[in-house]
Amino acid sequence: MPIRFVIIGGGPAGNTAATVAASLGAEVTMIERDVVGGAAHLWDCIPSKAMIATGGELAEIARARVMGLEAEARLDLAALRERLASIEQRLRDSVSNLLTSQNVRMIRGSGRLLGAYTVGVTHAEDGREEAIEADAILIATGSRARIPEWAAVDGQRILTTRQAYPPPEMPDHLIVIGSGVTGVEFTHMFNALGAEVSLVVSRQQVLPSKDPEVAAVLEDEFLRRGVRLLKGARARSLETTRDRVTVQCDDGRHVEGSHVVLAIGSIPNSDSLQCELAGVEVDPNGFLLGNRHCQTNVPHIYSAGDISGRLPLSSVASMQGRKIAEHVMGLTAVSHRHLDYDKAASAIFTDPEIADVGIAEAEAFAAGRKLRVTKVPYSSNAKALIMGDPRGFVKILSDPATGVVLGGSIVGRGAAELISVIAVAVSNGLTVTDIVDSLLVHPSLAESLADAAS
């Protein structure tokens, strides 16, 4: 009899786990209350990157004079909205078709635990209740935007990030509250699309968890583009009139605009799961923490994606889903390495792009760890000069004794792609010599990797 595997949540973790487990012979049921693809496809990763790409094209046209061209363009909000809907539909169809081809049973509805081996679901179409018996359960219900008590979100002028793809109308002055990854991406995105933007930064630098040198490049670019940075300012209240919104900060400063986007984190979707009925522990922040196999304290119940409390990245969620499926099917020998979250690459799709992987320079030095740090500017790279965009740098961190690559940061064109080379080196214990000895294309941005590794 096949293993009965029930998955609550159809985002990157859920749909990857479903397809892998089904291909290995499991009887898979996946419950999703919205559409397959999850928040990454609907509200977060894909729509934002599509809007950023549109802004990027406008920036390229504006930069055309550097290339000896005359050009101009304007934003068509209706066409952008249609483009986002088309991308969402194509991705949704692609995931659905893959799941169908693997004979995964898909249920549109809300799932919850009725016991250690029973999942309840309320069908969205007719409200019908169903209880499904399972041998293994994956909870991958994701997260939702955190909304502070002082922010009365109305979906018109005060928006969560998920209400801004695109917004009901283009703001003439957008105030972004929150300067983490999402906040800076929204700042870049709407600035590139033509809006005036103010960014409320609670710390003394944007991207407080990132390398200060990386943050400095982005701050300089924001200032060059006319973005107003309110550093060291924590928003505490919003005041609205018919067509304006004022953000009051705790240090007495305020800023007035036409719209506000809240980008101050997210909270896990665990409150309606009834975890207590299955004995699954939930931490004080609402996360279902797991071990190296992503198992909760109840071994046959797993957690993945945002709700697991690990890195909130689609790539991490997908890999968690794959590892969980293999573990459920008893193929842990195939997964010869457990997930090492410290070696996960990440990217921020601003202009210039930012990407990093592995050890953080400041934390390593603070801990007294010895590092070899090498950095080369994009301005020394022929391809960057050809493209007319020499902003940024490549930095590689390595062990001074062995040359093993421990991490790196890239700011500039193609950073999200180039970081993959450093990520492979970090994950496989390669050395800087391995990168230097690679015969890379000339001219290419990748040559900066070899230069930085030298």
N, C-alpha and C positions, 0 to 999 in steps of 0.2 A: 504494500500500500504506500503511495507516495506521501512525502512529508507535506502537511498542510501548513502553509506559510501565509499569514495574514499581515498586511502592511497598511498602516493608517498614515496616509499622507503620500501624495503623488508627485512630490518635487524631485530634485536631482537624486537624493538618497533613495527615496521610495521607488522611483521608476527604474533606477539602475539595479537595485536589489531584486526587483520583480523580474526583470529580463534575465539577469544572471541565474537566479534561482530556478526560474522556469526552464531555462536552457539545460539546467543540470537535472531536471526531472521533478521538481517540486510542483505541487498543486497550489498555485498562487492566487490570492484574492487581494486586490488593492482598493482601498477606500479613499476617495478624494472628494472633498465637499465643494470645490470649485471646478477647476479643470486640471487635467494632468499637465505636468510641467512645473506646477507650484509657483511660489512667489518669484522665483528667479526668472521665469518666463513672463509672468503676468505683470509684476509691479517693480521688480528690483533690477536685476542684472541686465537682462536683454533690452527692455524699453529704455533704460537710462543710457545704455551704450549706443543704442540707435539714435537717440537724440544728441548724444555727444558727437556721433559721427556726422550728423547734419551740421552741427556747429563747427565741426572740424573742416567740412567742405567750405563753409562760409569763410573760415579763417584762411584756408588755402587760397580762396579767390582774393581775399584782402591782401595776401602775401604775393599775389601774382606779379606785382610791380618789381619785386626782387628778382623774379625770373624773366623780366623783360616783357611782361604782358600787361594788357589793359583788360580789366574784367570787372563786373559787378553782379550782385545777386541780392535777392530779398527773400525773407522767410514767408512761406505759404503754410499757415498753421493748419488749414484743412487738409492739405496734401501730406503734411507731417503726421497728422492724426491717422490718416488712411494708411500710411506706410507702417506705422506702429501696429495697427490692427492686422495688416497683412502678414507682418513678421510673426506676430503672436499666433495667428491661425496656422501658418505653415509649420511652426514649431510644435504646436499642439497636435496637428495632424500627424507629424512625423513620429512623435512619442506614442500617440495612440495606436498608430499602425504597427509600430514595433511591438507594443504590448499585445495587441491582438494577434500578431503573427506567432507569438509565443504562448498563445492560449491563456493569457492572464485574464482572470475575471475582474472586470472593472466596475466598481459601484460608485455612483455619484451620491454622496451622502456624508453624514457626520458619524465618525467612529468613536468608540469609547470602550473601556475595559469593563466587562461584567464579572470577570473572575480571572484566575491565573491562566486559564486555557480557553476563555470565551471572549469574543469581541462582539459588542453590540453595534448596530448601525441603524441610523434613521435615514431612509431613502429620501433624497431630495425631491424626486418627482411626485410622490404620493404620500409621504410621511409614514410609510410602512416601516414597522420595526422588524429587525431580523437579528438572530443570534448565530454567530459563526464559530464553530469549534476550530481550534488551531493547535498545532504542535509547536510552532514558533511564531513570535509576534515581533514586528518592527514598528516602533513609534517614530514617525518622522514628520511631525505636524508643523514644524517651522516656528516662525515668530511673527510678531506684528509690531507696528511702530509704537514706541513709547510716547505717551502724551501726558505731559505734566498737568497737574490740577489747574494751574493758572492759564492754560491755553485752551480756549473754547474753539476747537476745530469745526469749521463750517463747510469745508469743501469748496469754498468760493474764494475767500481772501486769506484764510488761515488754513494751510494745507499740510497734510502729512506728505512724505515723499511719494507715497503710493497714489496720491491724488494729483500728481503733477506730470503725468505722462500722456499728452502734455496737459497743462492746466486749462481750466475753462476759457481763459483768455491769457494772452501774453502779458506779463507784468511790465509796467514801465520802470518800477523800482522794486526789486525782490530783496527781502531780508531773509538770509539763511541763518538759522540758529543751530549751531553745532559745527565743529571744524574737524571732525574725523573724516574718514574716507568718503562717506556719503555726502557730508556737508561740502567738502571741497569739490567733489564731482558736480554737485548741483551749482555751486558758485561758478565753476568753469562753464558748465553747460549753458546756463541762462545768460551769462556774460557773452559767450560766443554767439548766442542767438539774438543778441542786441539789447538785452535788458540792462539797466543799471542795477548793480548788485552790492549789497552790504553784507558782510559776514561777521557774525557775533562769535568771537573766539574766547572761550572761558579761560584758556591758558595763555601763556606768553608766546606760543607759536602754533601755527596750524599743524595738523597731524601730530599731536603731542606724543604719540607712541613711535614715531618714525625718527630716523637719523636727522639731527638738526641741520646738517648740510643739505639734505634733501628738501626739508621744509623751507629752508631759506630760498632755494631756487624757485619754488612755487610761490612763496610770498612775494618775491621780487616780480615775478610774472603777473601776479594778480594786481599789484600796485601799478605796474606798467600799463595794464589794461583798464585801469580806472576803478578797480574794486576797492571799496572802503573796508578796511579791517579794523574792527573794534576789539583789540587784544586785551586780555585780562578782564573781560566783561562777561558776567553771567546773567543771562536773561531771567527776569523774575516776574514779569507781567506783560500783558498785551492790552492795548486800548484801541478800540475800533470806532470809526465813524462810518458814514455812508460809503466812502470810497478810499479811506486811508486806514493804515494800521500803524500804531506806534509801539515799539518794543522798549520797555523800560529795563535798565540793567541795575544790578545791585550796587554799583559804584556811583549811581546818579546820572550816568550818561543815558541817552536815549537816541533812537533812530527811527525815522518815519519813512514808510514806503507804501506801495500799493498792495503788496502781497507778502505773506510770510510762509516759509517752508520750515517745518520742524524736522531736524536731522539729528536727534539727540538719543539715538540708540533704539533698541527693540527689546521686547519681552517675549519669552517663550509661550507658545500656545499649549499649555498643559493644564489649564484650570478646568476644562470640561472633560478630561480623560478618565476621571474616576480611578486614578492609579491606586488609591487605597484599597479598592476592591480586589486588586491582584497582588497587593503587598509590595508594589513598586515604590521605592523611595524617591521623593522629590526634594531637591535641596531648597533652602530658603528663597532662592531667586527664581524658582520654578523650573529648573533644569533637571533632566533625567540623566545623571552622570553615569558613564559606563567604564568598564575596564578596557584593556588593550584589544579585546575582541568586540568592543562596543556593547557588551552585556550589562544590563542593569543589575541590581542586587538579586533579581529573579533571573536565573541564568538563561532561560529560553525567551526572555523578553529583552529586546535590544532597543537602543536609541541611536539616532543619527541625524545629521544636519544641525540646524540652529538649536534645536531643543536639547541636543547632547551637551551643550556648554563648551564645545570645542570651537575651533576657528570657524567663524560664520562665512565660509566660502563655498560656492557651488562645487568647486573642484574637490574640496575636502569631503563634502557630503556625498558626492558620487563615488569616491573611493571608499568611504565608509560603507555605502550600500553594497559595493562589490565584495568587500571583505566580509561583511555580515552574511551575504548569500553563500559564500564559500564555507563559512563557519557553520551555518545552519545545515549545509549539505555534507558536512564532515570532511571538507577538503582543505583543512588548515595547512596541510603540507604544501599545497599549491601556493598559498600565501606565505612564502618563506620569510617575509619580513612583515612585522606589524607596522601600523601607521606611525610614523614619527612626525608629529605635528610641528616640531621645531624645524623641519626641513621642507615645509610647504611654501611654495612660491605664491606671492600675491602681487596684484597690480592695481594701480589707481589710474583711471582713464581721464586724467586732466590733460592740459596742453601746456608744458610737455608732459608725456607719460611718466609714471613713476612705478618702479617694480623692485621688489627685494626678496631675498630668500636667506634662510639660515641664521647664523648668529648675529646679534645686534652689537654694533661696535661699542656704543656707550656702555651697555650692560657688561660686555666682556671686560672692558678696561676697569669698570667700577668693581668688578669681582677679582681684579688683579691678574686676569688672564693675559698672556702675551699673544699679540697678533702682529702679523705683517699686513699693513694696509697700503694698497697701491691704488692710485686714481689717475685717470686720464680724462681730459675734457673732450667733448664732442668737437670742439673747435679745431682739434688736431686731426680729425677724421675726414678724409677726402669725400666720402659719400655724403656726410652731413653738410659739407660746404657746397657740394653739387646741388643738394636739395634745398639750399638756402636756409637751413635751420640748424645752426651749430650750438644751440642751447643744450646745457646739461653735461653729464659726465658718467663714466663707468667706474665703480669702485669694487675691488675684490679683496676679501679678507681671507687670509690663509694662516696656517700654522708655520711659524718661522723656522721650526726645526725640520719638519717633514715636507712642507710645501702643500699639504692637503688643503683643498679649498673648503673653507668653513662657512662662507656666506658672501653676499654681495648686494650692492644697490646700483640701480641704473635710473638716471633721469634723462629723458630725451626721446627723440623719435624711436619708435619700435621697441621701447623698453619692455612692454608686456611679452613680446616675442623673444627678445634677446635673453631675458632672464632665464629662459628654459635651459640654456647652455650651462649657466652657473648652477641651476637647480639639479641638473643631471650630475654635475661634478660633485655637488654637496651630498646628494643621495648615494653616490657610488664610491665615495672616498677618492675621487680623482685629484690630481695635483695641478698646480699652476703650470707645470711643464707639459702636462697632457693638453692643456688648452693652447699653450704657445706652439706646440709641435703640430697642431692641427693645421692643415692647409686650407685656409679660409679664402673665400672669394675676395677679389680686389676689383674695383672698390666696393666696399660694403660696410655697413654700420658694425657688423660682427667683428671687423678687424680691431675695433676698440676693445673687445674682450681679450684678444691676444696681447694688445698693448698694455692693458691693465694687469694682465697676469705676468708680464715680463719682470 
